[in-house]
């Protein structure tokens, strides 16, 4: 069994959770880490100093909101 460190991130620079655990394989650690993460978060799984698995934060969370400009039809503009 190896010691694993699991980090979930809201953005690449903000870590929201750090968890440690002993798992029998990389696959078991990855499954446990995916159960811990929330939707839209990034995930890093480290085994004794080496990166085993990584998912970046979701683009939807970091993207700026869309600005929709509403234009009235010509027949509604009275001036």
C-alpha positions in Angstrom: 0.0 0.0 0.0 1.2 3.5 -0.9 0.4 6.9 0.6 -1.6 9.1 -1.7 -2.4 12.8 -1.6 -5.6 14.0 -3.2 -6.1 17.7 -4.0 -9.3 19.3 -5.3 -9.1 22.8 -6.8 -11.6 25.5 -7.7 -9.0 27.3 -9.9 -5.4 26.3 -10.6 -4.1 28.5 -7.8 -6.9 27.8 -5.1 -6.8 24.4 -3.4 -10.1 23.6 -1.7 -9.4 20.2 -0.2 -6.3 18.2 0.6 -6.8 14.6 1.7 -4.3 11.8 2.5 -4.9 8.0 2.3 -3.4 4.6 1.8 -4.7 2.8 -1.2 -3.7 -0.5 -2.8 -3.4 0.8 -6.4 -3.5 4.0 -8.4 -6.9 3.1 -9.7 -8.4 2.8 -6.2 -6.9 6.2 -5.3 -8.4 7.8 -8.5 -11.8 6.4 -7.8 -11.8 7.7 -4.2 -10.6 11.1 -5.4 -13.3 11.3 -8.0 -15.9 10.6 -5.3 -14.5 13.5 -3.2 -14.5 16.1 -6.0 -17.5 18.4 -6.7 -18.7 19.3 -10.2 -16.4 21.8 -12.0 -13.4 21.3 -9.7 -9.9 20.2 -10.8 -8.3 17.2 -9.3 -4.7 16.0 -8.6 -3.7 12.6 -7.2 -0.1 12.3 -6.0 1.7 9.0 -5.0 4.7 9.6 -2.8 5.8 12.7 -4.7 4.9 11.8 -8.3 1.7 13.0 -10.0 -0.5 10.0 -11.0 -3.7 11.7 -12.2 -4.9 15.2 -13.1 -8.1 16.8 -14.3 -8.2 20.6 -14.8 -11.0 22.8 -13.5 -14.1 23.0 -15.7 -14.1 25.7 -18.3 -17.6 26.7 -17.5 -16.7 27.8 -14.0 -13.8 30.0 -15.1 -15.3 31.5 -18.2 -16.7 35.0 -17.9 -20.4 35.3 -18.3 -21.7 36.0 -21.8 -22.9 39.5 -22.5 -26.0 39.5 -24.6 -26.9 42.8 -26.1 -30.6 43.2 -26.9 -31.5 45.2 -29.9 -35.0 46.4 -30.5 -36.4 46.1 -34.0 -36.6 49.3 -36.0 -40.4 49.7 -35.7 -40.1 49.9 -31.9 -37.7 52.8 -31.9 -39.8 55.9 -31.9 -37.1 58.5 -31.7 
